[in-house]
Amino acid sequence: MLYLVPFYEGTGDGPIMLSVSYFAEFLRDLDGLCAFCHGDPCAENSHPSSLISKYYAKSRYAVTCPCCDGRPS
């Protein structure tokens, strides 16, 4: 079962609704990875339209995923 959870990533755009399968030390998706970055906390291999890539485009000083803090799995 998936839950829609509001997540505020800090760019001032308001909440992003993440599909979450369970709550652990951070929100996780069905694959067990971070629901925000999906295992790519630095957006090195993510598509430009992914949430994590958009986050880095708006946040000049970001260093890692705001949801999992660099612990995607």
C-alpha positions as CSV (number, residue, x, y, z in Angstrom):
1,M,0.0,0.0,0.0
2,L,1.3,3.4,-0.9
3,Y,0.7,6.6,1.1
4,L,0.9,10.1,-0.2
5,V,3.0,12.2,2.2
6,P,3.7,15.9,1.9
7,F,7.4,16.7,1.9
8,Y,8.8,20.2,2.1
9,E,12.2,20.2,0.4
10,G,13.2,23.8,1.3
11,T,13.0,25.7,-2.0
12,G,9.8,27.5,-1.0
13,D,7.6,25.9,-3.6
14,G,5.3,24.2,-1.1
15,P,4.9,20.5,-0.4
16,I,5.7,17.8,-2.9
17,M,3.6,14.7,-2.5
18,L,5.8,11.6,-2.2
19,S,4.5,8.0,-2.8
20,V,5.7,6.2,0.4
21,S,5.4,2.5,1.1
22,Y,6.7,2.7,4.7
23,F,8.3,5.0,7.2
24,A,11.8,4.3,8.4
25,E,14.6,6.7,9.3
26,F,13.5,8.5,6.1
27,L,10.5,8.1,3.7
28,R,10.9,5.0,1.5
29,D,9.3,4.0,-1.8
30,L,8.3,0.5,-2.9
31,D,11.9,-0.3,-3.9
32,G,13.1,0.4,-0.3
33,L,15.0,3.5,-1.5
34,C,14.4,7.1,-0.6
35,A,11.1,8.3,-1.9
36,F,12.6,11.6,-3.0
37,C,15.9,10.8,-4.7
38,H,15.3,7.0,-5.4
39,G,18.9,6.1,-4.5
40,D,20.7,9.0,-6.2
41,P,21.1,11.6,-3.4
42,C,23.6,13.7,-5.5
43,A,21.5,13.6,-8.7
44,E,24.4,12.2,-10.7
45,N,22.4,9.6,-12.7
46,S,18.9,11.1,-12.4
47,H,16.8,12.4,-15.3
48,P,16.6,16.2,-15.4
49,S,12.8,16.1,-14.7
50,S,13.2,14.0,-11.5
51,L,12.5,15.5,-8.1
52,I,16.1,15.4,-7.0
53,S,17.4,17.0,-10.2
54,K,14.8,19.8,-9.9
55,Y,15.8,20.3,-6.2
56,Y,19.5,20.8,-7.2
57,A,18.6,23.2,-10.0
58,K,16.7,25.4,-7.5
59,S,19.1,24.9,-4.5
60,R,22.5,26.3,-5.3
61,Y,24.1,25.2,-2.0
62,A,22.5,21.8,-1.7
63,V,25.0,19.0,-1.0
64,T,22.7,15.9,-0.7
65,C,19.1,14.8,-0.7
66,P,17.0,16.7,1.8
67,C,14.9,13.6,2.6
68,C,17.5,10.9,3.3
69,D,20.5,13.1,3.9
70,G,22.6,10.9,1.6
71,R,21.5,7.5,3.0
72,P,19.4,6.3,0.1
73,S,19.4,2.6,1.0
